[in-house]
Amino acid sequence: MDINDMLSSDQVQEAITELIPDVVAIDGNMSIQVISTAITHASSCKAYVVYEPTSIPKCTKILSALALAEDKDKVGSMVHVVTPNQLELRRMAEFALQLGLVKDVPADDMVAAIHCHELDDSTIRDALTLFPLFPVLIIKLGEKGAAIVGPSQKDRAKPELCHIQALIPGSIINCNGAGDSLVGAMLAMLHKQNQLFSSEGNININATDIGDMVRRAQRASIASLESHRAISEKLAPELIE
């Protein structure tokens, strides 16, 4: 049995209830039912939820879990950050439309309004399609870095795009752990944020804020690439400050 299959909804519920975390990270390796339990109880304790899609076949699990939510009005406020690559983003947008969780973006001028030369219009359209469900999308672009679509500083109801150039490692010794190091650094920075939510319950962070976190989190990823260990011995709070 896969270790992820051994994780039960009861265990997840018990852990979240006991720990009352301010940040919960989940990924596509978990079952849909476990993901549903995690986001439901994370929402009840006002935790910030981050989802790593993992792969194209697994990336839609979060959408199936959201479709199980009893209160459909809260679906757009249960998961706050998703971290797909472009192929996972495309599949997630397609599946969200199939489930009726979102509507297609009809206005081409809205796509043009946040045009980025690193992204084609279809990728931007996919991100905007998912924006009502996931307020922050960190789209991984490989050697081109990452694109962040998140709330605008001026109007949090409107999306804004921020492109982050990739850092270039001095040398690549090991490829294991770089992604985990980046996500772990992101979670640590989110944990240190004051007032993740506004008094109205909306996320109190914008695309520029997340972009700055991604820039710093890349240092943890680079340290892993340059180390013989999956998690670099150089990884410390000072690295991402």
C-alpha positions in Angstrom: 0.0 0.0 0.0 1.2 3.5 -0.9 2.0 5.6 2.2 -0.4 8.2 1.1 -3.2 5.6 1.0 -2.5 5.0 4.7 -3.4 8.6 5.6 -7.1 8.7 6.7 -9.5 11.6 6.9 -9.9 11.0 10.6 -6.1 11.4 11.1 -6.1 14.7 9.2 -9.1 16.0 11.0 -7.6 15.1 14.4 -4.3 16.8 13.5 -5.8 20.0 12.3 -8.2 20.2 15.2 -5.4 19.6 17.7 -2.7 21.9 16.1 -4.9 24.7 14.9 -2.3 25.6 12.2 -2.2 28.9 10.4 -0.9 27.3 7.2 -1.9 23.9 5.8 -0.1 22.4 2.8 -1.6 19.6 0.8 -0.7 17.9 -2.5 -2.2 15.7 -5.2 -0.8 12.5 -3.7 -3.6 12.5 -1.1 -7.0 11.0 -1.8 -9.8 13.3 -2.8 -11.6 12.5 0.5 -8.6 13.3 2.6 -8.1 16.6 0.7 -11.7 17.4 1.2 -11.4 16.8 4.9 -8.2 18.9 5.1 -9.6 22.0 3.3 -12.9 21.8 5.3 -11.2 21.8 8.7 -8.4 24.2 7.6 -11.2 26.6 6.6 -12.9 26.2 10.0 -9.7 27.2 11.8 -9.0 30.0 9.3 -5.8 28.4 8.1 -4.1 29.5 4.8 -4.2 26.5 2.4 -1.5 25.8 -0.2 -2.0 23.1 -2.9 0.8 21.5 -4.9 -0.8 19.8 -7.9 2.0 17.1 -8.2 1.2 15.9 -11.8 -1.3 16.3 -14.6 -3.4 13.1 -13.6 -3.4 14.2 -9.9 -3.8 18.0 -10.3 -7.6 17.9 -10.5 -8.1 16.3 -7.1 -8.4 19.6 -5.4 -11.3 20.5 -7.7 -13.1 17.3 -7.0 -12.6 18.0 -3.3 -14.0 21.5 -3.6 -17.0 20.0 -5.5 -17.8 18.0 -2.3 -18.0 21.1 -0.2 -21.4 21.4 1.6 -21.4 25.2 1.4 -20.9 26.1 -2.2 -20.7 29.8 -1.4 -17.4 29.1 0.4 -15.7 27.2 -2.4 -13.8 30.3 -3.5 -12.3 30.9 -0.1 -11.1 27.5 1.0 -7.9 27.1 -1.0 -5.6 30.2 -1.2 -2.5 29.3 -3.2 -2.0 26.7 -6.0 1.4 26.0 -7.6 0.8 24.4 -11.0 3.1 24.3 -14.1 1.5 25.3 -17.4 0.2 21.9 -18.3 -1.4 21.3 -14.9 -2.9 24.8 -15.1 -4.5 24.0 -18.4 -6.0 20.7 -17.1 -7.3 22.3 -13.9 -9.0 25.1 -15.8 -10.7 22.6 -18.2 -11.8 20.4 -15.3 -13.1 23.3 -13.2 -15.2 24.4 -16.2 -16.5 20.8 -16.6 -17.6 20.7 -12.9 -19.3 24.1 -13.2 -17.1 25.6 -10.4 -16.0 28.5 -12.6 -17.1 30.3 -15.8 -14.9 30.8 -18.8 -13.3 34.2 -19.2 -15.2 35.9 -22.0 -13.3 39.1 -22.3 -10.2 39.0 -24.5 -9.4 42.5 -23.3 -9.1 41.2 -19.7 -6.4 38.8 -20.9 -4.6 41.6 -22.8 -4.8 43.8 -19.7 -2.3 41.6 -17.8 -0.3 40.5 -20.8 3.1 39.0 -20.1 5.7 38.2 -22.8 6.7 35.1 -20.9 3.1 33.6 -21.1 0.8 33.0 -24.0 -2.7 34.3 -23.9 -4.2 30.8 -23.3 -2.1 30.4 -20.1 -3.2 33.8 -18.8 -6.8 32.9 -19.7 -6.5 29.6 -17.7 -5.1 31.5 -14.7 -7.9 34.1 -14.9 -10.5 31.2 -15.2 -9.2 29.7 -11.9 -8.7 33.1 -10.1 -12.2 33.1 -8.5 -11.4 29.7 -6.9 -7.7 30.3 -6.1 -6.8 33.9 -5.2 -3.0 33.2 -5.7 -1.6 31.1 -8.6 2.1 30.5 -8.7 2.7 29.2 -12.3 6.0 27.4 -12.6 7.8 28.2 -15.9 11.0 26.2 -15.5 14.0 28.1 -16.7 11.8 31.1 -17.3 11.0 31.4 -13.5 7.5 31.8 -12.3 4.4 33.9 -13.0 2.2 34.9 -10.1 -1.5 35.8 -10.6 -3.0 37.3 -7.5 -5.0 40.1 -6.0 -4.1 43.6 -7.2 -2.7 46.0 -4.7 -5.2 48.6 -5.8 -8.3 46.4 -6.0 -8.1 42.9 -4.4 -11.1 41.7 -6.4 -9.1 42.2 -9.6 -6.1 40.0 -10.7 -2.6 41.2 -11.2 0.3 39.5 -12.8 3.9 39.4 -11.5 6.7 37.6 -13.3 9.7 36.4 -11.4 12.9 35.6 -13.3 14.6 32.3 -12.4 17.8 32.4 -10.3 20.7 30.6 -12.0 22.7 28.2 -9.7 26.4 28.3 -9.7 26.5 24.6 -10.2 24.0 21.7 -10.2 25.1 18.8 -8.1 21.7 17.3 -7.1 18.1 17.7 -8.4 16.3 16.1 -5.5 14.7 18.4 -3.0 14.9 21.7 -4.9 11.1 21.9 -5.3 10.5 20.8 -1.7 12.9 23.4 -0.5 11.2 26.1 -2.4 7.7 25.2 -1.2 9.0 24.8 2.4 10.6 28.2 2.3 7.3 29.7 1.0 5.3 28.0 3.8 7.8 29.4 6.4 7.4 32.9 5.0 3.6 32.6 5.0 3.7 31.4 8.6 5.6 34.5 9.6 3.2 36.9 7.9 1.0 39.0 10.2 -2.7 39.0 9.5 -3.0 36.6 6.6 -6.7 37.4 6.5 -8.5 40.7 6.6 -11.4 41.3 9.1 -13.8 40.4 6.3 -12.1 37.0 5.9 -10.3 37.8 2.6 -6.7 37.0 2.0 -4.6 40.0 3.1 -1.8 39.5 0.6 -1.3 40.5 -3.1 0.6 39.3 -6.2 3.6 41.6 -5.4 3.9 40.2 -1.9 3.9 36.6 -3.2 6.3 37.5 -5.9 8.8 38.7 -3.3 8.4 35.5 -1.4 9.0 33.4 -4.5 12.2 35.4 -5.2 13.5 34.6 -1.7 12.3 31.0 -1.7 14.3 30.4 -4.9 17.5 30.8 -2.7 16.4 27.7 -0.8 15.9 25.8 -4.1 19.3 27.0 -5.4 21.0 25.8 -2.2 19.5 22.4 -2.7 20.7 22.2 -6.3 24.2 23.1 -5.2 24.3 20.6 -2.4 24.9 16.8 -2.2 21.9 16.7 0.1 18.3 17.0 -0.9 17.8 19.6 1.8 20.9 21.8 1.9 22.9 22.2 5.1 22.8 26.0 4.2 19.1 26.1 4.6 18.4 28.5 7.5 16.0 31.5 8.2 18.7 33.9 7.2 18.8 32.5 3.7 15.3 33.7 2.9 15.2 37.0 4.9 
